[in-house]
Each structure stands twice: as structure tokens, then as C-alpha cells.
Amino acid sequence: MALSVDGHSRTVIVHVPRGYTGKRKVALMLNLHGSGSTARQQELLTGMDATADQDGFIVAYPQGLLRSGAGYDWSIPGVPLFGGAAVPKGAANDVRFLTDLVPALASRYCIDTTRVYATGLSGGGRMSSQLACDAAGTFAAVAPVAGLRLPSPCASSRPVPVIAVHGTADRIDPCGGNGQAYWTYSVPSAAARWAAHDGCQSTPTTVSGSGYTLTTYGACGGGSGSAVELYTLQGEGHEWPGGPRLPARDVALLGPQSDAVSANAAMWVFAAHPG
């Protein structure tokens, strides 16, 4: 699918689930690639087409415009690119593109616009964090993978449900923070900041499972039903938990894979939160 926004031609891969008839409204998930990647690579990396087929939602894979190696970066307002460079002047407004993409898709498919979600890996996770702030009226919840931040300022007009997944062995965006210019504070701090922003309880509950810890901040926004959840995966690198197995060369670069949690399954269960 091609879409023109602000004079820029944009690329989006759209997967329609098996059994889709167009007679019943279905949910929509935007799945955003990481820095230096592409829409097609994100589709393969996450294996989300199969989840969409199973659970009956449309998944769209948009593509950035800023060239980065063999792929693209997202233009996140006021945030340096991977490597530390500033977003070039005149770069496309990706918040507007991704927000405009929702009604564009709704004009072609039978979409329940109250059940629109955004996820993404790394730079795509940071971009989905930005959408929670700048387009809270469009996105019911967000699910950053290896990319949770609380943008500042954050103009969201309601408590936005957030679920994040991050590995303790992530060398690209370290779980403990102290990474690149866009990655200073830790992921647990990012979850706590979102909880404070959403008006959640200040003390979270924690549950430990085989290879993971789930930290949950509930009672957000005066009983809005919102929550902030963080899955911390032991020994996982900078990858998509529960996704297809990566080639050895990618594992050597990104770190170990983990099946302790399926990111796709966890975020889809979380999507039941009211938006």
C-alpha cells in the first residue's frame, strides 16, 4: 500500500487475517520496524501475521523514510537518531504519518477504530512510545519491545495502557540505561515514569516466572482500567521474544533469543484493556 502524507510517498505492508470478510469490524495493530530496518524485515522478525490470523486482527507494517544503512529510521520529535545524529531538517513528520495511516486503512478495511494499537522494536518501540503521548486519541494502547521511553513533553490526554518487553542482555539499548544519547535512564525507570504519568499506583506488583519477571502498575487514572506492565526477560538480547529463530550472525550481533514470553501473545492479551 502506498500513502502520500505531506508530499511524501509512504510504504506500508498490510496483512489481512484469514477469514476476513469485511462484514465485522476488526482491530488494527501498527508494527514498527527498528532503526536501520524495513517494513518487510519487521514482518519476518516478529511473525505477527500468524498471530493476526489466529486472533483475527489486521496488522500493518509501515516504513520510515530516513535512510540508515540498508534500511530506515523513524523521525522521533526531539530525539537523536541511532548513532547520535540529529533528525535532519525537513524530515517527514512520522507522528502525522502514522496517525493519518489509521483513517486511511479504515477507509479500505472494516476496522474498529476504538481498538487500534501500536508496537515496534527498538526505534520502532520508541516511536510507539511517542504515539502514546502525541496520538492518545488514536491509539488505545502501545507495546514497545526493547524501546520503552516516556517522551518529554508527553501531551497524552488520558492514561494510555502500556505493555513493554525488554531483555537483560540487550547490548543495543541496555535494560539498565546508560546507552546512546536517546537511551539514558533504565527500562524499569521508564515503566515507573509511565505509571506516574498515567496516575497509577506508585508501588507495583511483581510476578516471577521461568526466565522472566512481570512488573505491573495498576489502578491507573482513577479507575480508568489502564495499566503499565513490564516484562523483563533474563538473558534476552535485542530481539523479538518468541519470534522466529534468527540466523547465527544476527544472534551474534543482537544477543540471545528467548521464548520465556511471546511478545505477540502478551500484547494481544493486554489489548483487552479499555482505551
C-alpha positions as CSV (number, residue, x, y, z in Angstrom):
1,M,0.0,0.0,0.0
2,A,1.3,3.5,-0.9
3,L,0.2,6.6,1.0
4,S,1.0,10.2,0.4
5,V,1.4,12.4,3.6
6,D,2.7,15.9,3.5
7,G,4.0,15.3,0.0
8,H,6.0,12.2,0.9
9,S,5.2,8.8,-0.6
10,R,5.0,6.3,2.2
11,T,5.2,2.5,2.1
12,V,3.0,0.2,4.3
13,I,2.7,-3.6,4.2
14,V,-0.8,-4.7,5.2
15,H,-1.7,-8.2,6.4
16,V,-5.4,-9.1,6.4
17,P,-6.2,-12.1,8.6
18,R,-7.5,-15.4,7.2
19,G,-11.3,-15.4,7.2
20,Y,-11.6,-11.6,7.0
21,T,-14.9,-10.8,5.2
22,G,-15.2,-7.1,5.7
23,K,-18.5,-7.5,7.4
24,R,-17.3,-7.3,11.0
25,K,-15.1,-4.7,12.5
26,V,-11.6,-5.9,13.5
27,A,-8.8,-4.5,15.5
28,L,-5.7,-2.9,13.9
29,M,-2.1,-3.2,15.0
30,L,0.7,-1.0,13.6
31,N,4.0,-2.9,13.9
32,L,7.0,-0.5,13.5
33,H,10.5,-1.7,12.4
34,G,13.7,-0.8,14.3
35,S,16.4,1.6,13.3
36,G,18.1,0.6,10.1
37,S,15.4,-2.0,9.2
38,T,12.4,-2.2,6.9
39,A,8.7,-3.0,7.0
40,R,9.4,-6.4,5.4
41,Q,12.1,-7.3,7.8
42,Q,9.8,-6.4,10.7
43,E,7.1,-8.6,9.3
44,L,9.5,-11.5,9.2
45,L,11.2,-10.8,12.5
46,T,8.0,-10.7,14.6
47,G,6.0,-13.4,13.0
48,M,2.9,-11.4,13.7
49,D,1.0,-12.4,10.6
50,A,0.4,-15.8,12.2
51,T,-0.9,-14.1,15.4
52,A,-3.2,-11.9,13.3
53,D,-4.6,-14.9,11.5
54,Q,-5.2,-16.7,14.8
55,D,-6.8,-13.8,16.6
56,G,-8.5,-12.0,13.7
57,F,-6.9,-8.6,13.5
58,I,-5.2,-6.6,10.8
59,V,-1.5,-5.8,11.2
60,A,0.2,-3.1,9.2
61,Y,3.9,-2.6,8.8
62,P,4.8,1.0,8.0
63,Q,8.2,2.0,6.8
64,G,10.3,5.0,7.8
65,L,11.9,7.5,5.3
66,L,15.2,8.4,6.9
67,R,17.9,6.2,5.2
68,S,20.0,4.2,7.6
69,G,22.3,1.6,6.2
70,A,20.2,-0.8,4.2
71,G,17.0,0.3,6.0
72,Y,15.3,3.3,7.5
73,D,15.0,5.2,10.8
74,W,11.9,6.9,12.3
75,S,11.8,10.7,12.9
76,I,11.0,10.9,16.6
77,P,10.5,14.5,17.7
78,G,13.5,16.0,19.5
79,V,15.2,12.6,19.8
80,P,18.6,11.8,18.2
81,L,18.9,9.0,15.7
82,F,20.8,5.8,16.3
83,G,24.5,6.9,16.4
84,G,23.7,10.3,17.9
85,A,23.0,12.4,14.8
86,A,20.1,14.8,14.9
87,V,17.0,14.3,12.8
88,P,17.7,16.2,9.5
89,K,15.8,19.5,9.0
90,G,12.8,19.0,6.8
91,A,12.4,15.3,7.7
92,A,8.9,13.8,7.3
93,N,6.6,14.1,10.3
94,D,6.3,10.4,11.2
95,V,3.8,11.0,14.1
96,R,1.5,12.6,11.5
97,F,2.1,9.8,9.0
98,L,1.3,7.0,11.5
99,T,-1.7,8.8,12.9
100,D,-3.1,9.5,9.4
101,L,-2.4,5.9,8.4
102,V,-5.2,4.8,10.7
103,P,-8.1,6.5,9.0
104,A,-6.5,5.7,5.6
105,L,-6.7,2.0,6.5
106,A,-10.1,2.4,8.0
107,S,-11.4,3.7,4.7
108,R,-10.2,0.5,2.9
109,Y,-10.9,-2.1,5.6
110,C,-13.6,-2.7,8.3
111,I,-11.6,-1.5,11.3
112,D,-12.8,-0.9,14.9
113,T,-11.2,2.5,15.5
114,T,-11.6,2.0,19.2
115,R,-9.2,-0.9,19.0
116,V,-6.1,0.5,17.3
117,Y,-2.7,-0.4,18.8
118,A,1.0,0.3,18.1
119,T,4.0,-1.8,18.8
120,G,7.6,-1.8,17.5
121,L,11.1,-2.9,18.1
122,S,13.9,-0.6,19.3
123,G,13.5,2.6,17.3
124,G,10.0,1.4,16.5
125,G,9.4,0.9,20.2
126,R,10.5,4.4,20.9
127,M,8.2,5.6,18.1
128,S,5.3,3.7,19.6
129,S,6.1,5.4,22.9
130,Q,5.8,8.7,21.2
131,L,2.5,7.8,19.6
132,A,1.1,7.2,23.1
133,C,1.9,10.8,24.0
134,D,1.1,12.6,20.8
135,A,-1.8,10.5,19.5
136,A,-3.6,9.1,22.5
137,G,-6.9,9.7,20.9
138,T,-6.0,7.3,18.1
139,F,-4.1,4.5,19.8
140,A,-5.9,2.6,22.5
141,A,-2.6,1.1,23.9
142,V,1.0,0.7,22.9
143,A,3.5,-2.2,23.3
144,P,7.2,-1.1,22.9
145,V,9.6,-4.0,22.6
146,A,13.2,-3.1,23.5
147,G,12.3,0.6,23.2
148,L,10.2,1.9,26.1
149,R,10.6,5.6,26.9
150,L,8.4,8.3,28.3
151,P,8.8,11.2,25.8
152,S,9.1,14.7,27.3
153,P,6.9,16.5,27.0
154,C,4.1,14.0,26.9
155,A,0.8,15.5,25.9
156,S,-1.5,12.4,26.2
157,S,-5.0,13.5,27.4
158,R,-5.8,10.2,29.1
159,P,-4.0,7.3,30.9
160,V,-2.7,5.2,28.0
161,P,-2.2,1.4,28.7
162,V,1.4,0.4,28.1
163,I,3.0,-3.0,27.9
164,A,6.7,-3.3,27.4
165,V,9.1,-6.2,26.9
166,H,12.9,-5.9,27.4
167,G,15.8,-8.3,27.8
168,T,18.5,-8.0,30.5
169,A,21.2,-8.9,27.9
170,D,20.3,-6.2,25.5
171,R,23.5,-4.6,24.3
172,I,21.9,-2.1,21.9
173,D,19.5,-0.4,24.3
174,P,20.7,-1.7,27.8
175,C,18.0,-2.5,30.3
176,G,19.9,-0.5,32.9
177,G,20.2,2.6,30.7
178,N,23.4,4.4,30.1
179,G,23.3,3.8,26.3
180,Q,23.2,6.1,23.4
181,A,22.0,9.7,23.5
182,Y,18.4,8.7,23.3
183,W,18.9,6.0,25.9
184,T,19.9,7.4,29.3
185,Y,17.7,6.1,32.0
186,S,16.8,2.4,32.7
187,V,13.8,0.5,31.4
188,P,12.3,0.0,34.9
189,S,12.6,3.8,35.3
190,A,10.7,4.2,32.0
191,A,7.9,2.0,33.3
192,A,7.8,3.9,36.6
193,R,7.7,7.2,34.7
194,W,4.8,6.0,32.6
195,A,3.0,4.8,35.7
196,A,3.3,8.2,37.3
197,H,2.2,9.9,34.1
198,D,-0.8,7.6,33.9
199,G,-1.7,8.2,37.6
200,C,-1.1,4.5,38.5
201,Q,-0.4,3.1,42.0
202,S,3.2,4.0,43.0
203,T,4.1,0.5,44.2
204,P,4.0,-2.2,41.5
205,T,3.2,-5.9,41.9
206,T,5.8,-8.3,40.6
207,V,5.4,-11.9,39.5
208,S,8.4,-14.1,38.5
209,G,8.1,-16.9,36.0
210,S,10.6,-19.1,34.2
211,G,13.0,-16.7,32.6
212,Y,11.0,-13.5,33.2
213,T,9.7,-11.0,35.7
214,L,6.4,-9.2,35.2
215,T,6.1,-5.8,36.9
216,T,2.6,-4.3,36.9
217,Y,1.4,-0.8,37.9
218,G,-2.4,-0.9,38.2
219,A,-5.2,1.3,39.4
220,C,-4.3,4.0,36.9
221,G,-6.1,7.2,36.2
222,G,-8.8,6.9,38.9
223,G,-10.2,3.6,37.8
224,S,-9.8,4.0,34.0
225,G,-8.8,0.4,33.7
226,S,-5.4,1.4,32.3
227,A,-2.2,-0.3,33.5
228,V,1.5,-0.2,32.8
229,E,3.2,-3.6,32.5
230,L,6.9,-4.5,32.0
231,Y,8.2,-8.0,31.1
232,T,11.9,-8.2,31.9
233,L,13.4,-11.3,30.3
234,Q,16.5,-12.8,31.8
235,G,19.4,-13.2,29.3
236,E,17.5,-12.0,26.3
237,G,19.2,-9.7,23.8
238,H,17.9,-7.0,21.4
239,E,15.3,-9.1,19.7
240,W,11.6,-10.0,19.5
241,P,10.7,-12.5,22.3
242,G,9.0,-15.6,21.0
243,G,9.6,-14.7,17.4
244,P,11.0,-16.8,14.6
245,R,14.6,-18.1,15.2
246,L,17.3,-15.7,13.9
247,P,20.3,-16.7,11.9
248,A,23.5,-17.2,13.9
249,R,25.1,-14.0,12.6
250,D,22.1,-11.9,13.9
251,V,22.2,-13.6,17.3
252,A,25.9,-12.8,17.5
253,L,25.1,-9.1,16.9
254,L,21.9,-8.7,18.8
255,G,22.3,-11.2,21.6
256,P,20.5,-14.4,22.7
257,Q,16.8,-15.1,21.8
258,S,14.3,-16.0,24.5
259,D,11.0,-17.9,24.3
260,A,10.2,-17.2,28.0
261,V,7.5,-14.8,26.8
262,S,5.8,-14.5,23.5
263,A,5.6,-10.7,22.8
264,N,2.8,-11.2,20.3
265,A,0.7,-13.2,22.7
266,A,1.4,-11.0,25.7
267,M,0.5,-7.7,24.0
268,W,-2.6,-9.2,22.4
269,V,-4.0,-10.3,25.8
270,F,-3.1,-6.8,27.2
271,A,-5.0,-5.2,24.3
272,A,-8.2,-6.1,26.2
273,H,-7.5,-3.1,28.4
274,P,-10.0,-0.3,27.6
275,G,-8.6,2.6,25.6
